[in-house]
Amino acid sequence: MLRQLFILASLFIQQSVAQQLKQCQYVPISGCCSMRWTSDCVPKHCFKHVLENCPDRKFLMFSRSIKQKSDLRRSPPNTAFRGHPLPLCGTAELGYKPCTSRGIADKLFQSCCNIYVPKECRSMCVYETNQNATRELLISILREKKCGLEYLSSILYCASQNRDNRKCCIHLNLNNPQLQVGSRCLRMCDPTGTAIEQITTEDATCMYNWNVIMYCHHSGIREM
């Protein structure tokens, strides 16, 4: 198990670094006004150069809220639906927007984890959907060996509250061919119906998209 943990941690970290490098290519100062880059990858050394030489590019530096549409597996904000009609929340019609607030959902998640998950793993018992936050959390846990992977099934069971949330995961492209693992990640969206008996190196891709899995499990909570 420790060897599995080390391999998975290494792959996960490498994938995270590779994704960052892929998204943010190096831009020399001579290319600050001509090369293609986005507001998510602003080269620090380009700030002054852009202001002085190509001010028409300022919007790239100050529009940090713009998201890249090419990321097919970015989870939506997990704010609870407050509109009408209520039955639509948690369904495809509203992009599986959760019916319950993050605060209430986290309490349910943590209550279950207090019973089935050891203390050192309970930091994972939150419906965190921010990509960077989830990756930092998982990398920290894997690096420091805080939590054994054998408890992943219990964590996912508590996250799902015994519900099958595969439709949401499919809706958010978690079985997209680009992931190159088929429908393997969908078992994490239905941990009760699809037993997770063994974690392999292929699961690094699924854990890399942990934010999507947590979003879908949050969306599956329909009533208290």
SULLINBEL-V987367 format. One record per residue. N is the residue number from 1. RES is the residue in one letter. PHI is phi as a letter, one per 40 degrees, with the letter a starting at -180 (999 if undefined). NEAR is the number of other C-alpha atoms within 10 Angstrom. Layout:
N/RES/PHI/NEAR
N/RES/PHI/NEAR
This chain:
1/M/999/11
2/L/c/10
3/R/c/8
4/Q/d/14
5/L/c/20
6/F/c/15
7/I/c/16
8/L/c/22
9/A/c/22
10/S/c/17
11/L/c/18
12/F/c/24
13/I/c/21
14/Q/c/13
15/Q/c/15
16/S/c/19
17/V/c/12
18/A/c/12
19/Q/c/11
20/Q/c/12
21/L/c/12
22/K/c/10
23/Q/c/14
24/C/b/15
25/Q/c/13
26/Y/c/14
27/V/b/19
28/P/c/11
29/I/c/16
30/S/c/10
31/G/b/13
32/C/d/21
33/C/c/18
34/S/b/11
35/M/c/11
36/R/c/9
37/W/a/19
38/T/b/17
39/S/c/17
40/D/c/17
41/C/b/17
42/V/c/19
43/P/c/18
44/K/d/11
45/H/c/12
46/C/c/18
47/F/d/16
48/K/c/12
49/H/c/16
50/V/c/18
51/L/c/14
52/E/c/9
53/N/b/11
54/C/a/13
55/P/d/13
56/D/c/10
57/R/c/15
58/K/d/13
59/F/c/11
60/L/c/16
61/M/c/19
62/F/b/12
63/S/b/12
64/R/c/13
65/S/c/8
66/I/c/11
67/K/b/12
68/Q/c/12
69/K/c/8
70/S/c/7
71/D/c/8
72/L/c/12
73/R/b/21
74/R/c/20
75/S/c/21
76/P/c/16
77/P/d/12
78/N/c/22
79/T/c/16
80/A/c/18
81/F/c/19
82/R/b/13
83/G/c/8
84/H/b/8
85/P/c/8
86/L/d/10
87/P/d/9
88/L/c/17
89/C/c/24
90/G/g/25
91/T/b/17
92/A/c/13
93/E/d/9
94/L/b/11
95/G/g/17
96/Y/f/26
97/K/c/25
98/P/c/27
99/C/c/24
100/T/b/23
101/S/c/16
102/R/c/17
103/G/c/13
104/I/c/10
105/A/c/22
106/D/c/18
107/K/c/14
108/L/c/18
109/F/d/25
110/Q/c/21
111/S/c/14
112/C/c/19
113/C/c/24
114/N/c/14
115/I/c/11
116/Y/b/16
117/V/b/21
118/P/c/14
119/K/d/12
120/E/c/12
121/C/b/19
122/R/c/17
123/S/c/14
124/M/c/21
125/C/c/22
126/V/b/21
127/Y/c/26
128/E/c/22
129/T/b/22
130/N/c/18
131/Q/d/16
132/N/c/11
133/A/c/11
134/T/c/22
135/R/c/19
136/E/c/13
137/L/c/13
138/L/c/21
139/I/c/18
140/S/c/14
141/I/c/19
142/L/c/21
143/R/c/14
144/E/c/10
145/K/f/16
146/K/c/14
147/C/b/21
148/G/c/15
149/L/c/20
150/E/c/14
151/Y/c/14
152/L/c/20
153/S/c/20
154/S/c/20
155/I/c/24
156/L/c/25
157/Y/c/23
158/C/c/25
159/A/c/33
160/S/c/25
161/Q/f/18
162/N/g/16
163/R/b/17
164/D/c/20
165/N/b/25
166/R/c/23
167/K/c/18
168/C/c/25
169/C/c/25
170/I/c/17
171/H/d/16
172/L/c/22
173/N/g/16
174/L/c/28
175/N/b/20
176/N/c/16
177/P/d/10
178/Q/c/10
179/L/c/17
180/Q/g/11
181/V/b/15
182/G/g/12
183/S/b/15
184/R/d/16
185/C/c/25
186/L/c/21
187/R/c/19
188/M/c/29
189/C/c/28
190/D/a/25
191/P/c/26
192/T/c/19
193/G/c/13
194/T/b/12
195/A/c/11
196/I/b/16
197/E/c/9
198/Q/a/12
199/I/b/16
200/T/b/10
201/T/c/16
202/E/c/16
203/D/c/18
204/A/d/22
205/T/c/20
206/C/c/23
207/M/c/19
208/Y/c/20
209/N/b/21
210/W/d/22
211/N/c/23
212/V/c/28
213/I/c/32
214/M/c/26
215/Y/c/28
216/C/c/32
217/H/c/31
218/H/c/32
219/S/c/28
220/G/c/27
221/I/c/22
222/R/b/12
223/E/a/6
224/M/c/7
